[in-house]
Amino acid sequence: MNIGCTSESTIEIVRAAQPLIELGIAEDIGPGDATSLAVIPDDAILQGRIIAKGAGVIAGLPVAQTVFSRIDPSLHLLCNVQDGMQVSSGNLVAEIGGPGRSMLTAERLALNFLQQLSGIATLTRHFVDAVAGTGARILDTRKTHPGCRVLEKYAVRMGGGHNHRTGLYDMLLVKDNHIEAAGSITAAVRRARAAYPNLPIEVEVKNLEELQEAVECSVDRIMLDNMDLEQMRTAVQTTSGRVALEASGNVNLERVAAIAATGVDFISIGALTHSAPVLDLSMDIFSP
């Protein structure tokens, strides 16, 4: 049975996608799809099926639907799955019907969004599954493609992950360069808290001595930057739940379960958005 591609919760996603869709149309379609205009009769009505070519988690169906509607409002996308659902190779993801020229013109742009976002959701799910039962939450980072942050962080959520700060404006993250410029963790935190008293504060530390200083500053979260497993375990024991701990750096699927087992609260992974392989999808076209 076909199900809806959009919901109230995806309105923000569609809004964020619209300027990217316009850019995509400008670079890919320009003044027109020459091949489809030449080959496909103006009155041709076609059907299309989007098929998964591999196993993964779907994300981006509302964006794909928006692409098809933007190219031609008479194109209708019917979804067999929803964002966040897993598919296997050969599964039918969605069906589309309408004018053939428009369908082929929109195909690549729609699939580009859908494949990229599904790839992020799929990689995120792999990490989430790897730490299942530990209590650790998988976080994304700001290592997103310019202009695509809202969409890519949405895809992380569809994979079962959680979002770190949206940008530089909604959370204070005092990192090594800030600390170096301020002279110490204590000085940096004092200045940050005075300037933005209502924003949560996280501090990056690289050793246990810095950890102790950060704890004494009563911050909201501490990032354990590139610590080994023994250091992480010691950090968890030392803080005893007084402050949330986030592991970051050198995180991969082979290592993430061991990191989670140390007892940290969060594990942030830039690769979720900057290095996720796309989920292979294709669209088959046929006459009704």
C-alpha positions as CSV (number, residue, x, y, z in Angstrom):
1,M,0.0,0.0,0.0
2,N,1.3,3.5,-0.8
3,I,1.8,5.9,2.1
4,G,2.4,9.6,2.3
5,C,5.8,11.0,1.7
6,T,5.4,14.1,3.8
7,S,4.2,15.0,7.3
8,E,3.9,18.1,9.5
9,S,7.3,17.4,10.9
10,T,9.0,17.6,7.5
11,I,7.8,21.1,6.6
12,E,11.1,22.6,7.8
13,I,13.0,20.1,5.7
14,V,11.1,21.0,2.6
15,R,11.6,24.7,3.3
16,A,15.4,24.2,3.7
17,A,15.5,22.1,0.5
18,Q,13.9,24.7,-1.8
19,P,16.9,27.0,-2.4
20,L,19.0,23.9,-3.0
21,I,16.5,22.6,-5.4
22,E,16.6,25.9,-7.3
23,L,20.4,25.7,-7.5
24,G,20.1,22.1,-8.7
25,I,17.7,23.0,-11.5
26,A,19.9,25.9,-12.6
27,E,23.1,23.7,-12.9
28,D,21.5,20.5,-14.2
29,I,18.5,21.6,-16.3
30,G,19.4,25.2,-17.3
31,P,17.2,26.2,-20.3
32,G,15.8,22.7,-20.7
33,D,16.4,18.9,-20.9
34,A,17.5,18.7,-24.5
35,T,17.4,14.9,-24.8
36,S,14.0,14.5,-23.3
37,L,12.6,17.4,-25.3
38,A,13.9,15.8,-28.5
39,V,13.1,12.1,-27.8
40,I,10.0,12.0,-25.6
41,P,6.7,13.0,-27.2
42,D,5.0,16.0,-25.6
43,D,1.9,14.0,-24.6
44,A,3.7,10.9,-23.4
45,I,2.6,9.7,-19.9
46,L,5.0,7.4,-18.1
47,Q,5.3,5.5,-14.9
48,G,8.4,5.3,-12.8
49,R,9.6,3.1,-9.9
50,I,12.4,4.1,-7.5
51,I,14.1,0.9,-6.5
52,A,16.7,0.3,-3.7
53,K,19.9,-1.3,-5.2
54,G,21.3,-2.0,-1.7
55,A,20.2,-2.3,1.9
56,G,19.9,0.9,3.9
57,V,17.7,3.5,5.6
58,I,15.6,5.9,3.5
59,A,15.8,9.6,4.1
60,G,14.8,12.5,1.8
61,L,11.5,11.4,0.3
62,P,9.8,14.8,1.0
63,V,12.7,16.5,-0.8
64,A,12.4,14.2,-3.8
65,Q,8.6,14.8,-3.8
66,T,9.3,18.5,-3.8
67,V,11.7,18.2,-6.7
68,F,9.1,16.4,-8.9
69,S,6.4,18.9,-8.0
70,R,8.7,21.8,-8.7
71,I,9.5,20.5,-12.2
72,D,5.9,19.6,-12.9
73,P,3.0,19.9,-10.5
74,S,1.2,17.1,-12.4
75,L,3.9,14.5,-11.4
76,H,2.7,12.4,-8.5
77,L,5.0,10.5,-6.1
78,L,3.5,7.7,-4.1
79,C,5.7,6.3,-1.4
80,N,5.9,2.7,-0.3
81,V,8.1,3.5,2.7
82,Q,8.7,6.5,4.9
83,D,11.8,8.2,5.9
84,G,13.6,6.3,8.7
85,M,12.5,2.9,7.4
86,Q,15.0,0.3,6.3
87,V,14.9,-1.2,2.9
88,S,16.7,-4.2,1.2
89,S,18.1,-4.5,-2.3
90,G,15.2,-4.7,-4.8
91,N,12.6,-3.1,-2.5
92,L,10.2,-0.6,-4.1
93,V,10.7,2.8,-2.5
94,A,8.3,4.9,-4.4
95,E,6.3,5.1,-7.6
96,I,5.8,8.2,-9.8
97,G,3.4,8.9,-12.6
98,G,2.8,11.8,-15.1
99,P,4.3,13.5,-18.1
100,G,7.3,11.6,-19.3
101,R,9.4,14.6,-20.3
102,S,9.1,16.1,-16.8
103,M,9.7,12.8,-15.1
104,L,13.0,12.3,-16.8
105,T,14.0,15.9,-16.3
106,A,13.5,15.6,-12.6
107,E,14.9,12.1,-12.1
108,R,18.6,12.9,-11.4
109,L,18.1,15.8,-9.1
110,A,15.5,13.9,-7.1
111,L,17.7,10.8,-6.8
112,N,20.7,12.9,-5.9
113,F,19.0,14.3,-2.8
114,L,17.4,10.9,-1.9
115,Q,20.6,8.9,-2.3
116,Q,22.8,11.3,-0.4
117,L,20.4,11.7,2.6
118,S,19.7,8.0,2.7
119,G,23.4,7.3,2.7
120,I,23.8,9.5,5.8
121,A,20.8,7.9,7.5
122,T,22.2,4.4,6.7
123,L,25.7,5.1,8.1
124,T,24.1,6.7,11.2
125,R,22.0,3.6,11.8
126,H,25.2,1.4,11.6
127,F,26.7,3.4,14.4
128,V,23.5,3.5,16.4
129,D,23.2,-0.3,16.2
130,A,26.8,-0.7,17.2
131,V,26.3,1.0,20.5
132,A,22.8,-0.4,21.2
133,G,22.3,-1.2,24.9
134,T,25.1,1.0,26.2
135,G,23.2,4.2,26.7
136,A,25.6,6.3,24.6
137,R,24.0,8.6,22.0
138,I,25.4,9.1,18.5
139,L,25.9,12.7,17.6
140,D,26.6,14.5,14.3
141,T,28.9,17.6,14.0
142,R,29.1,20.8,12.0
143,K,31.1,18.9,9.3
144,T,28.2,19.2,6.9
145,H,28.2,20.3,3.2
146,P,27.6,24.1,3.0
147,G,24.0,24.9,2.7
148,C,22.9,21.3,3.4
149,R,23.1,21.3,7.2
150,V,19.4,21.2,8.0
151,L,18.9,18.3,5.5
152,E,21.9,16.3,6.6
153,K,21.1,16.7,10.3
154,Y,17.6,15.6,9.5
155,A,19.0,12.5,7.8
156,V,21.1,11.7,10.9
157,R,17.8,11.8,13.0
158,M,16.2,9.5,10.5
159,G,19.1,7.0,11.1
160,G,18.4,7.1,14.8
161,G,21.2,9.6,15.7
162,H,21.0,12.9,17.6
163,N,22.0,16.4,16.5
164,H,24.8,18.4,18.2
165,R,24.6,22.2,18.0
166,T,23.0,23.6,14.8
167,G,25.7,26.2,14.3
168,L,28.0,28.6,16.1
169,Y,25.1,30.5,17.6
170,D,23.1,28.1,19.7
171,M,25.7,26.5,22.0
172,L,29.1,27.6,23.4
173,L,31.8,25.0,22.5
174,V,35.1,26.1,24.0
175,K,37.8,24.3,22.0
176,D,41.6,24.2,22.2
177,N,42.2,27.4,20.1
178,H,39.7,29.3,22.3
179,I,41.5,28.1,25.4
180,E,44.9,29.0,24.0
181,A,43.7,32.5,23.1
182,A,42.1,33.0,26.5
183,G,45.0,31.6,28.5
184,S,43.1,28.8,30.3
185,I,39.9,26.8,30.4
186,T,38.8,28.8,33.4
187,A,39.3,32.1,31.7
188,A,37.6,31.0,28.5
189,V,34.6,29.6,30.3
190,R,34.3,32.7,32.5
191,R,34.2,35.0,29.4
192,A,31.8,32.7,27.5
193,R,29.4,32.6,30.4
194,A,29.5,36.3,30.9
195,A,28.8,37.0,27.3
196,Y,26.1,34.4,26.7
197,P,24.6,33.4,30.1
198,N,21.7,31.5,28.6
199,L,23.6,29.3,26.2
200,P,24.8,25.8,27.3
201,I,28.6,25.5,27.5
202,E,30.7,22.6,26.4
203,V,34.5,22.4,26.8
204,E,37.0,20.3,24.8
205,V,39.7,18.7,26.9
206,K,42.6,16.6,25.7
207,N,43.9,15.1,29.0
208,L,42.7,14.4,32.6
209,E,44.3,17.5,34.0
210,E,42.2,19.7,31.7
211,L,39.2,17.5,32.5
212,Q,39.5,18.4,36.2
213,E,39.7,22.1,35.4
214,A,36.6,21.9,33.2
215,V,34.7,20.1,35.9
216,E,35.5,22.8,38.4
217,C,34.0,25.3,36.0
218,S,30.6,23.6,36.2
219,V,30.1,23.4,32.5
220,D,27.2,21.5,30.9
221,R,29.2,19.0,28.9
222,I,32.9,18.0,28.4
223,M,34.3,16.8,25.1
224,L,37.0,14.2,25.5
225,D,39.1,14.9,22.4
226,N,41.1,11.9,21.0
227,M,41.5,10.2,24.3
228,D,42.3,6.5,24.4
229,L,39.9,4.0,26.0
230,E,41.6,4.0,29.4
231,Q,41.6,7.7,29.6
232,M,37.9,7.7,28.8
233,R,37.1,5.1,31.5
234,T,39.1,7.2,34.0
235,A,37.2,10.3,33.0
236,V,33.8,8.6,33.5
237,Q,34.9,7.3,36.9
238,T,36.4,10.7,37.9
239,T,33.3,12.7,37.0
240,S,30.8,10.2,38.4
241,G,27.9,11.6,36.5
242,R,28.4,15.2,37.6
243,V,28.8,16.3,34.0
244,A,27.9,14.8,30.6
245,L,30.8,13.4,28.7
246,E,31.2,13.4,24.9
247,A,33.9,11.3,23.1
248,S,35.2,12.7,19.9
249,G,38.0,12.0,17.4
250,N,39.2,8.7,15.8
251,V,35.7,7.2,15.9
252,N,34.9,4.4,13.5
253,L,32.6,1.4,13.3
254,E,35.3,-0.9,14.5
255,R,36.0,1.2,17.6
256,V,32.7,2.8,18.5
257,A,31.3,-0.1,20.7
258,A,34.4,0.0,22.8
259,I,34.1,3.7,23.2
260,A,30.5,3.4,24.3
261,A,31.4,0.7,26.8
262,T,33.6,3.2,28.7
263,G,30.4,4.9,29.9
264,V,30.5,8.2,28.0
265,D,27.1,9.8,27.3
266,F,27.7,11.0,23.8
267,I,29.9,10.0,20.8
268,S,30.2,12.6,18.1
269,I,31.2,11.5,14.5
270,G,31.9,13.9,11.7
271,A,32.0,11.1,9.2
272,L,28.2,10.7,9.5
273,T,27.8,13.7,7.2
274,H,31.1,14.3,5.5
275,S,32.0,10.8,4.5
276,A,28.8,8.8,4.2
277,P,28.6,6.7,1.0
278,V,25.3,7.2,-0.9
279,L,22.6,4.6,-0.8
280,D,22.3,3.2,-4.4
281,L,18.8,3.9,-5.8
282,S,17.6,3.8,-9.4
283,M,14.4,4.8,-11.2
284,D,13.0,2.5,-13.8
285,I,10.6,4.0,-16.4
286,F,7.9,2.3,-18.3
287,S,4.7,3.0,-20.2
288,P,1.5,2.4,-18.3
